[in-house]
């Protein structure tokens, strides 16, 4: 495919199927466009009015013909729907073995964070043959993460997380674009994806990551903010223990339940009153604007890491609080 002008190289596990579906739709569109155009010309010539006295013969119609021209487009449409739905669910369902990374859009750059703490600006290094899952958000306006060679595109929205994934199949250097107009320098919001051999990627990844992994930085921030004073691991603090919360169902007020995924953890930090855990009151202050997107990712990674180690013991809370990464120091400072 790379030899065809204006067509980007095919370098991911889904790009071949996306291309096949695209060319199928182009072929169907071209066939029926030529067919309709040809019939228009043929009818105009064959049945043209030859004199002022010519009167067109009445056409009564044909039920079999109407069934044919209704059934054929319906079947073609269903083939397109089924095929596109299959591709859609494939693209929207990251495999279990995917390596998780974080991408943040900002006017006008891409910030990439690896879980081991490695950071990149407008560059993304990945190993060939390995599925990559990107959890993305924006610091300002709507962006869109697009790698043409992978046939991967996903909007990046402020205030929430979106997810995309790809499995690169060829070593090389590939364009990364923002395809959502995001301001005056939108055209300059570009970058590169470097697909490397696994051993080369590991060597690159083992370089100095600065301040430790995302989870380690999250733990440091968690303690610096005083969150551990309320959210004790034994479940006897003013707030509930957060050990084992990530990835589990959380019971809210009035019996509702919600999955403690990244979206829930983010909301609970920024706006803890939005979803109050059963048995706790909304005494935690709002952290919207007080922690950055990078700090949110660090806190979430830390909560996910302690969720894999042990489960919190059941205990009656000493005082009501919201289940979140709240800071006791901030709460006490407000006199709550």
C-alpha positions as CSV (number, residue, x, y, z in Angstrom):
1,X,0.0,0.0,0.0
2,X,2.9,2.4,0.7
3,X,3.7,2.5,-3.0
4,X,0.3,4.0,-3.9
5,X,0.5,7.8,-4.1
6,X,-1.2,9.7,-1.3
7,X,-1.9,6.6,0.7
8,X,0.0,6.3,4.0
9,X,1.9,3.1,4.8
10,X,0.1,0.2,6.4
11,X,1.8,-0.5,9.7
12,X,-0.7,-1.8,12.3
13,X,-2.7,-5.0,12.9
14,X,-6.0,-3.3,11.9
15,X,-4.8,-1.1,9.0
16,X,-5.2,-3.9,6.4
17,X,-8.8,-4.5,7.3
18,X,-9.5,-0.8,7.4
19,X,-8.0,-0.4,3.9
20,X,-10.0,-3.4,2.6
21,X,-13.2,-1.9,3.9
22,X,-12.4,1.5,2.5
23,X,-11.6,0.2,-1.0
24,X,-14.8,-2.0,-0.9
25,X,-16.9,1.1,-0.2
26,X,-15.0,3.1,-3.0
27,X,-15.6,0.2,-5.4
28,X,-19.3,0.0,-4.6
29,X,-19.7,3.8,-4.9
30,X,-17.8,3.9,-8.2
31,X,-19.8,1.0,-9.6
32,X,-23.2,2.4,-8.9
33,X,-22.2,6.0,-9.9
34,X,-21.1,4.7,-13.3
35,X,-24.2,2.5,-13.6
36,X,-26.5,5.4,-12.8
37,X,-24.6,7.8,-15.1
38,X,-24.6,5.2,-17.9
39,X,-28.3,4.5,-17.6
40,X,-29.1,8.2,-17.6
41,X,-27.2,8.7,-20.8
42,X,-28.6,5.5,-22.4
43,X,-32.2,6.5,-21.5
44,X,-31.7,10.0,-22.7
45,X,-30.5,8.8,-26.1
46,X,-32.8,5.8,-26.6
47,X,-36.0,7.4,-25.4
48,X,-35.5,11.0,-26.4
49,X,-38.5,12.8,-27.9
50,X,-38.1,12.6,-31.7
51,X,-40.8,15.1,-32.6
52,X,-43.4,17.4,-31.0
53,X,-46.1,14.7,-31.7
54,X,-44.3,12.0,-29.7
55,X,-46.2,11.0,-26.6
56,X,-44.4,8.9,-23.9
57,X,-45.9,5.5,-23.2
58,X,-47.3,5.1,-19.7
59,X,-45.2,2.9,-17.4
60,X,-47.2,0.9,-14.9
61,X,-44.2,-0.4,-13.0
62,X,-43.0,-3.8,-12.0
63,X,-43.2,-5.4,-8.5
64,X,-40.3,-7.8,-9.1
65,X,-38.1,-5.0,-10.3
66,X,-39.0,-2.9,-7.3
67,X,-38.1,-5.8,-5.0
68,X,-34.8,-6.3,-6.8
69,X,-33.7,-2.6,-6.5
70,X,-34.8,-2.5,-2.9
71,X,-33.2,-5.8,-1.8
72,X,-29.8,-5.3,-3.5
73,X,-29.0,-1.9,-1.8
74,X,-30.4,-3.4,1.5
75,X,-28.0,-6.4,1.3
76,X,-25.1,-4.2,0.3
77,X,-25.9,-1.8,3.2
78,X,-26.0,-4.7,5.7
79,X,-22.7,-6.0,4.5
80,X,-21.2,-2.5,5.0
81,X,-22.8,-2.2,8.5
82,X,-21.7,-5.7,9.6
83,X,-18.1,-5.2,8.3
84,X,-17.8,-1.7,9.8
85,X,-19.2,-2.8,13.2
86,X,-16.7,-5.6,13.4
87,X,-13.8,-3.2,12.7
88,X,-15.3,-0.7,15.2
89,X,-15.5,-3.2,18.0
90,X,-12.0,-4.4,17.2
91,X,-10.6,-0.8,17.4
92,X,-12.5,0.0,20.5
93,X,-11.5,-3.1,22.5
94,X,-7.9,-3.0,23.7
95,X,-6.4,-6.5,24.1
96,X,-5.5,-7.8,27.6
97,X,-1.8,-7.8,26.9
98,X,-1.7,-4.1,25.9
99,X,0.9,-1.8,27.4
100,X,-0.8,1.2,29.0
101,X,0.5,4.7,28.4
102,X,-0.9,8.2,28.9
103,X,-1.2,11.0,26.4
104,X,-2.2,14.6,27.2
105,X,-3.0,17.1,24.5
106,X,-2.1,20.8,25.1
107,X,-2.0,23.8,22.8
108,X,0.1,22.9,20.9
109,X,1.9,19.7,21.8
110,X,1.5,16.1,22.8
111,X,2.8,15.0,26.2
112,X,3.4,11.2,26.6
113,X,4.0,9.4,29.9
114,X,5.1,5.8,30.3
115,X,4.2,4.0,33.4
116,X,7.8,3.7,34.4
117,X,8.0,7.5,34.6
118,X,9.6,8.1,31.2
119,X,8.2,11.3,29.5
120,X,8.1,12.4,25.9
121,X,7.0,15.6,24.1
122,X,5.6,15.1,20.5
123,X,7.3,11.7,20.4
124,X,6.1,8.2,21.2
125,X,8.4,5.2,21.3
126,X,6.8,1.7,21.2
127,X,7.9,-1.9,20.5
128,X,6.9,-3.6,17.3
129,X,4.3,-6.4,17.6
130,X,3.1,-5.2,21.1
131,X,-0.4,-3.8,21.6
132,X,-0.3,-0.2,23.0
133,X,-3.2,1.3,24.9
134,X,-3.3,5.0,25.2
135,X,-5.4,6.7,27.9
136,X,-5.8,10.3,26.7
137,X,-7.1,13.7,28.0
138,X,-6.7,17.4,27.2
139,X,-5.6,20.3,29.3
140,X,-7.5,22.9,27.3
141,X,-9.6,22.3,24.2
142,X,-10.6,19.3,22.1
143,X,-7.7,17.7,20.2
144,X,-7.6,14.5,18.1
145,X,-4.9,11.8,18.2
146,X,-4.3,10.5,14.7
147,X,-1.6,8.2,13.3
148,X,-2.3,7.6,9.6
149,X,-0.1,4.6,9.3
150,X,-2.0,2.8,12.1
151,X,-5.4,3.9,10.9
152,X,-5.9,5.1,14.4
153,X,-7.9,8.3,15.3
154,X,-9.5,9.3,18.6
155,X,-10.7,12.6,19.9
156,X,-9.0,13.9,23.1
157,X,-11.4,15.8,25.3
158,X,-10.9,18.1,28.3
159,X,-12.4,16.9,31.6
160,X,-12.5,13.2,30.7
161,X,-10.5,10.2,29.4
162,X,-10.7,8.6,26.0
163,X,-8.9,5.4,25.0
164,X,-7.4,4.2,21.8
165,X,-5.0,1.3,21.0
166,X,-2.9,-0.1,18.2
167,X,-0.5,-2.9,17.5
168,X,2.4,-1.7,15.2
169,X,3.6,-4.3,12.8
170,X,6.6,-2.6,11.1
171,X,9.7,-0.9,12.5
172,X,9.9,2.7,11.4
173,X,9.0,6.4,12.0
174,X,5.4,7.5,11.5
175,X,3.6,10.8,11.5
176,X,1.4,11.8,14.5
177,X,-1.2,14.6,13.9
178,X,-3.9,16.5,15.7
179,X,-6.9,16.4,13.4
180,X,-9.3,18.6,15.4
181,X,-8.8,22.3,14.9
182,X,-7.5,23.5,18.3
183,X,-6.3,27.0,17.7
184,X,-3.9,29.2,15.6
185,X,-1.0,26.7,15.8
186,X,-3.1,23.6,15.1
187,X,-1.1,22.8,12.0
188,X,2.1,22.7,14.1
189,X,0.7,20.2,16.6
190,X,2.5,17.2,15.0
191,X,4.9,14.5,16.2
192,X,6.4,11.1,15.5
193,X,5.8,7.6,16.6
194,X,9.0,5.5,16.6
195,X,8.4,1.7,16.3
196,X,11.4,-0.2,17.6
197,X,12.5,-3.7,18.0
198,X,11.6,-5.0,21.5
199,X,15.2,-5.2,22.7
200,X,15.9,-1.6,21.4
201,X,12.7,-0.4,23.1
202,X,13.7,-1.9,26.4
203,X,17.1,-0.2,26.3
204,X,15.5,3.1,25.5
205,X,12.9,2.6,28.3
206,X,15.6,1.8,30.9
207,X,17.0,5.3,30.5
208,X,16.8,7.7,33.3
209,X,13.1,8.4,34.1
210,X,13.9,11.1,36.6
211,X,11.6,10.9,39.6
212,X,10.6,7.3,39.5
213,X,7.5,5.5,38.1
214,X,4.1,7.2,37.8
215,X,2.9,5.1,40.8
216,X,5.9,6.1,42.9
217,X,5.4,9.8,42.1
218,X,1.7,9.3,42.9
219,X,2.5,7.8,46.3
220,X,4.8,10.7,47.1
221,X,2.1,13.2,46.1
222,X,-0.5,11.2,48.1
223,X,1.6,11.6,51.2
224,X,2.6,15.2,50.6
225,X,-1.0,16.2,50.4
226,X,-1.8,14.4,53.6
227,X,-4.3,12.0,51.9
228,X,-3.0,9.1,54.0
229,X,-4.2,10.8,57.2
230,X,-7.8,10.4,56.2
231,X,-7.6,7.3,53.9
232,X,-5.8,4.9,56.3
233,X,-5.1,1.5,54.9
234,X,-6.8,-0.2,58.0
235,X,-10.1,1.5,57.1
236,X,-10.2,3.4,60.4
237,X,-9.5,6.9,59.2
238,X,-11.9,9.7,58.6
239,X,-12.2,8.5,55.0
240,X,-12.4,5.0,53.7
241,X,-9.3,3.0,52.8
242,X,-8.4,3.3,49.1
243,X,-6.5,0.0,49.0
244,X,-8.2,-2.3,46.5
245,X,-10.7,0.3,45.3
246,X,-9.4,0.7,41.7
247,X,-11.1,-1.6,39.3
248,X,-13.8,-2.7,41.8
249,X,-17.5,-1.8,42.1
250,X,-18.2,1.0,44.6
251,X,-21.6,1.4,46.4
252,X,-22.9,4.9,46.3
253,X,-25.7,6.7,48.1
254,X,-29.2,5.3,47.6
255,X,-27.8,1.9,46.6
256,X,-26.3,2.8,43.2
257,X,-23.0,1.2,42.2
258,X,-20.2,2.4,39.9
259,X,-17.0,0.9,38.6
260,X,-14.0,2.6,40.1
261,X,-12.2,3.1,36.8
262,X,-9.9,6.0,35.8
263,X,-12.9,8.2,35.0
264,X,-14.4,7.6,38.5
265,X,-11.1,8.2,40.3
266,X,-10.5,11.4,38.4
267,X,-14.0,12.7,39.2
268,X,-13.7,11.8,42.8
269,X,-10.5,13.8,43.1
270,X,-11.7,16.9,41.3
271,X,-15.3,16.9,42.4
272,X,-15.8,14.5,45.3
273,X,-19.4,15.5,45.9
274,X,-20.5,14.2,42.4
275,X,-20.7,10.6,43.5
276,X,-20.7,10.1,47.3
277,X,-19.9,6.6,48.7
278,X,-22.5,5.1,50.8
279,X,-22.0,5.8,54.5
280,X,-19.9,8.9,53.9
281,X,-20.7,12.6,53.7
282,X,-19.3,15.1,51.2
283,X,-16.8,16.9,53.4
284,X,-13.9,16.8,51.0
285,X,-13.0,20.1,49.2
286,X,-13.1,20.3,45.4
287,X,-9.7,19.9,43.8
288,X,-10.6,21.2,40.4
289,X,-7.8,23.5,39.3
290,X,-5.6,22.6,42.3
291,X,-4.0,19.5,40.8
292,X,-2.6,19.3,37.2
293,X,-3.4,16.6,34.7
294,X,0.0,15.1,35.3
295,X,-0.6,14.9,39.0
296,X,-4.0,13.3,38.4
297,X,-2.4,10.6,36.4
298,X,0.2,10.0,39.1
299,X,-2.5,9.7,41.8
300,X,-4.6,7.4,39.7
301,X,-1.6,5.2,38.9
302,X,-0.8,5.0,42.6
303,X,-4.4,4.0,43.5
304,X,-4.3,1.3,40.7
305,X,-1.0,0.0,42.0
306,X,-2.2,-0.4,45.6
307,X,-5.4,-2.0,44.3
308,X,-3.3,-4.9,43.0
309,X,-1.6,-5.7,46.3
310,X,-4.3,-6.2,48.9
311,X,-7.8,-5.6,49.8
312,X,-8.8,-3.1,52.6
313,X,-10.2,-4.6,55.8
314,X,-13.9,-3.9,56.4
315,X,-14.3,-1.4,59.2
316,X,-16.8,1.2,60.3
317,X,-15.5,4.7,59.5
318,X,-14.6,6.9,62.4
319,X,-16.0,10.0,60.6
320,X,-17.8,10.4,57.3
321,X,-15.8,11.4,54.2
322,X,-15.9,10.9,50.5
323,X,-14.1,8.0,48.9
324,X,-11.3,9.8,47.1
325,X,-7.7,10.8,47.3
326,X,-8.6,13.7,49.7
327,X,-6.1,15.6,51.7
328,X,-6.7,15.8,55.4
329,X,-4.4,18.8,55.7
330,X,-6.6,20.8,53.3
331,X,-9.8,19.7,55.0
332,X,-8.4,20.6,58.5
333,X,-7.1,23.9,57.0
334,X,-10.7,24.8,56.0
335,X,-11.9,24.0,59.5
336,X,-14.1,21.1,58.4
